[in-house]
Amino acid sequence: MFSPMQWSPNFHFPFSGSVTQDISPRTDWFSREIEPDAGDPEIEREVFHEVASYGKQLGILTDSLLAVVRELKPEALEDIRALEQLKEIQRQVEQIKSDRKEQTRERAKQILDKLSQSDPEFLVELLESYPRKANANSMGL
C-alpha cells in the first residue's frame, strides 16, 4: 500500500543544479600578507612563513641596493629622488625597530620587577639560565 509519507517531491529551481566550488577551509580571512590573486597563494604563504616575510625580503633588497648605489657616482644616477625616498623609508623602518626594541626592554624590566617581588627564587633560577641561552643564540644554535 502506498503511504503519502513515502512520496518526496524533487523540485529543481533555476541555478539549483550541481555546483562545483572550492570548499577548502580558509582561516586567514583577515590576513593581508597574502593577497588571494598574488601568484600561487600556497607558494606565497609557504615562502612568507618558512623563508622570509615581505619585510625581511624588502630589507635585504633595500640593503643590497643601497650598497650597490654607494659604489656608483651620484651623477650616474638618473633619479636621485627615488634613492632619497628609499633611504628615508629605511630610516623610518629602523626607527620603528628601535622604538619596538626599547618598548620590549621596558616591558621585560617591568615583568622582572614584578617577578622579583612575587617569586624571587624563580627569578634567580631564570636569570641563571640565560647566560647559556645567550651563548647558544650567539653561536647560532
N, C-alpha and C positions, 0 to 999 in steps of 0.2 A: 504494500500500500504506500502511496505517495504522501509524504508529510510536507506541509508548507515550510517547515524548518530546514528541509533539505535543499530548497531552492535558493540559490545565491546568484543574484544578478551580476553581470560583469559589464560595467559601463566603461567606455573609453571616451574621454573628453579630449578636445584638441590639445596637443603637446603633452599628452599623458602617456605616450609610449615609452619604450625603453630609453633610458637616459644613461649616458656614459660620462662620468666625471671623476676627477682626481679627489679621492677621499682621504689622502694622506693626512695624518694629524699634523697640523701646523701650530706650534706653540710659541712662535716668535712673531706674533701679530704686531707687537709694539716695538720690536727691534728694528731700528733704522739702519743698522750696519750693512745689511744685505738687502738690496733692492730686489723685488721679485723678477724684474726683467733685466738684471745685471748678469749677462753671460749665462753660465750654468750655475744656478743658485747653490747646488750641492757642492761644487768645486769651490765657489766663493766662500761658503760657510766653513768648509774644511780648512782652506788656506787661512781665513780670518782667525779661526780658533786654534789651529795646530801649528801654523808657521809664524805669522805676524799680523797684527791688527793693521788697519789702514794707517793709523797714526805712526806705528813703527815703520811701516813701509815708506810713508811720506818723509819721516825723519831721516831715514837712510838716504833717500833720493835727494833731499834738501842738503844734507851734509856733503854728499858726493858732488852735487852741482856747484855748491859754493866753494869746495876745494878746487875744482877744475877752474872756476872763474878766477880764483885768486892767482892762478898761474898765467892768466891772459892779461894783455894790456887793456886798460879801460877804453881806449879808442877803438878796440877791436869789437866791442860790444855794440850791437845795434840798438837795443832797448835797455838802457841803464835803469830806467824807471821800474821795469819789471823785476830787475835784480834787487833794487832797493825795497820793493814790496815784499819780495821773498825774504830778505834779511829782516824786515820788520815783523813778518809773520813768525819767523824763527825766534826772534827776540820775545814776542808775546807768548809763544809756547813755552820757552824757557822760564819766563816769569811765572806762568801758571804752575809749572812743575815745581819751581822754588817755593811758591806760596803753599802748595799742597804738602810739600815736604815739611815746611815749618808747622803747618796745622797738624800733621801726623805726629810730629815730635811733641807738640804741646799736648795732644790727646794722650799720647803714651805716658808722658810725665804725670798727667792728672790721674791716669789709671794706676800707675806705680805708686803715687802718693796715697791713693785710696787703699791699695793693697798693703802698703806699709802700716796703715792703721788697723786694717781688718784681719790681715793674715801675714804677719812679718816673717814667720818661718817659711812659708811658701815663697815669699818674695826673695829671700836669701837663696833658696833652692833654685828658683827660676833664674836669678841673675848668675848663679854659679854655672848654670848650663849654657849660658850664652857665649862665653869665650870659645867653647868647642864649636858652636853653631857659626860664629863669626869666622873662625878659621876655615871651616868646611865651605862656607859661602865664598870666601876669598880665593879658595883653591878651585872653585867651580864644581864642587861635589854636590 
